Amino acid sequence: MTGRTFEPDVAVRTRDYGIGCIGAGMIMAECHLAAYREAGFPVVAIASRTPAHAEQVAARWQISTVHRTPEQLIEDRAVEIVDIAFPPDRQPALIRHALQQPHVRAILAQKPLALSLEEAIALRDEAEAAGKILSVNQNMRYDQSMRVLKQILDRGELGDVVFAQIDMHAIPHWQTFLQDYDRLTLANMSVHHLDVLRFLFGDPDEITTLTRRDPRTAFPHSDGITVSTLRFPSGVMAVSLEDVWSGPRQEGYQDDQHISWRVEGTDGVARGTIGWPTGTASTLSYASARTTGGQWVTPAWQTMWFPHAFIGVMEQLQHAVKTGEPPALSVADNVRTVALVEAAYRSIREGRTVKLAEIPTN
């Protein structure tokens, strides 16, 4: 049986740069700032669309400076890394303002990076021209089960991967600003799963996506419940299912919201769960004919996707600033995730399988 160890969470190598946080909603208040406090990352300022909300969050997390506007925060010379958790239609303008500031070393953008592939490509190219690091908060790559799964795959313990699936039956908390967009699930929820499939298996050759309206979501949307099938150059076939209905939500109904995943290889199988939305740690078990004698092994950890994965996201950016190495979550890589989401929308719109070669990112 294998005696190898795993690293479900990153080691913090760098915590040297002042962070300015834009946004004071749940994701910033409960995830970003909780993670940064635990890791010892210096948060020097905060701003939000509603200054009163920023003041409340600043008091909770002992942030010394509250700016009246995001633009004023970006112009604060104490801010070396701009951390954005803002509606995606407003994010590009803030990124561009940060790119113009000599004191800003790097920017952490929220996903989706932009509402169109064309805008994402433009931001990528403008960041490169400005000589600044732009990274995108694809935090599911730092979920503990996904990190350990990646380590198992990289060691070849499952042999050649044949099939993978992510199976979500859970109800997201759709932010109110999403009511202004036509795109819903693929751009704001499935993007996690599609991106982590790229993290595990590389870029797919093609995607086929079907959708139906979510009967719970009252505002208009082009994609509610979604099912995507992906094929990769290695031969891997993967399915990503996002059921954002997940049954009735009435008093007395015992729901079973969950996210599970499974990867099958020629020499083994890995399976697990994602702790969101139940507020528990993600899980992983695997059995390998190569390394575990065919017996199931279950590594354990105490940390969770929310908030602990956000340590990894900011750590990789801090380290990139210090060393000059490319960030693990580069904007160039994220543009390919945006292209995959765009291909899924085209598949829905045109009722066919879409080759990723049809979606240029140059």
NORUR-V847548 format. One record per backbone hydrogen bond with DSSP energy under -1.0 kcal/mol. CO is the residue of the C=O (numbers start at 1). NH is the residue of the N-H. If there is no record, write none. Layout:
[[CO,NH] [CO,NH]]
This chain:
[[18,80] [18,81] [19,44] [19,45] [20,83] [21,47] [22,85] [25,29] [26,30] [27,32] [28,33] [31,35] [32,36] [33,37] [34,38] [35,39] [36,40] [36,41] [42,19] [45,21] [46,67] [47,23] [50,53] [50,54] [51,55] [52,56] [53,57] [54,58] [55,59] [56,60] [57,61] [58,63] [65,46] [69,73] [70,74] [71,75] [73,76] [76,79] [80,105] [80,106] [81,20] [82,108] [83,22] [87,90] [87,91] [90,94] [91,95] [92,96] [93,97] [94,98] [95,99] [98,101] [105,133] [106,82] [107,135] [108,84] [109,137] [116,120] [117,121] [118,122] [119,123] [120,124] [121,125] [122,126] [123,127] [124,128] [125,129] [126,130] [127,132] [133,107] [134,331] [135,109] [136,138] [137,139] [138,141] [139,142] [140,143] [143,147] [144,148] [145,149] [146,150] [147,151] [148,152] [149,153] [150,154] [151,155] [152,157] [153,156] [156,159] [158,267] [160,266] [162,237] [163,264] [164,239] [165,262] [166,241] [167,260] [168,243] [169,258] [172,174] [175,178] [176,179] [177,180] [178,181] [182,222] [184,188] [185,189] [185,190] [189,192] [190,194] [191,195] [192,196] [193,197] [194,198] [195,199] [196,200] [197,201] [198,202] [205,356] [206,231] [207,354] [208,229] [210,227] [212,225] [223,185] [225,212] [226,242] [227,210] [228,240] [229,208] [230,238] [231,205] [231,206] [232,235] [236,232] [237,164] [238,230] [239,166] [240,228] [241,168] [242,226] [242,244] [243,170] [250,253] [253,255] [258,169] [259,274] [260,167] [261,272] [262,165] [263,270] [264,162] [264,163] [267,289] [268,265] [269,287] [270,263] [271,285] [272,261] [273,283] [275,278] [285,271] [286,297] [287,269] [288,292] [288,294] [292,295] [297,286] [305,309] [307,310] [308,311] [309,313] [310,314] [311,315] [312,316] [314,318] [315,319] [316,320] [317,321] [318,322] [319,323] [320,324] [330,334] [331,335] [334,338] [335,339] [336,340] [337,341] [338,342] [339,343] [340,344] [341,345] [342,346] [343,347] [344,348] [345,349] [346,350] [347,351] [347,352] [354,207] [355,358] [356,359]]
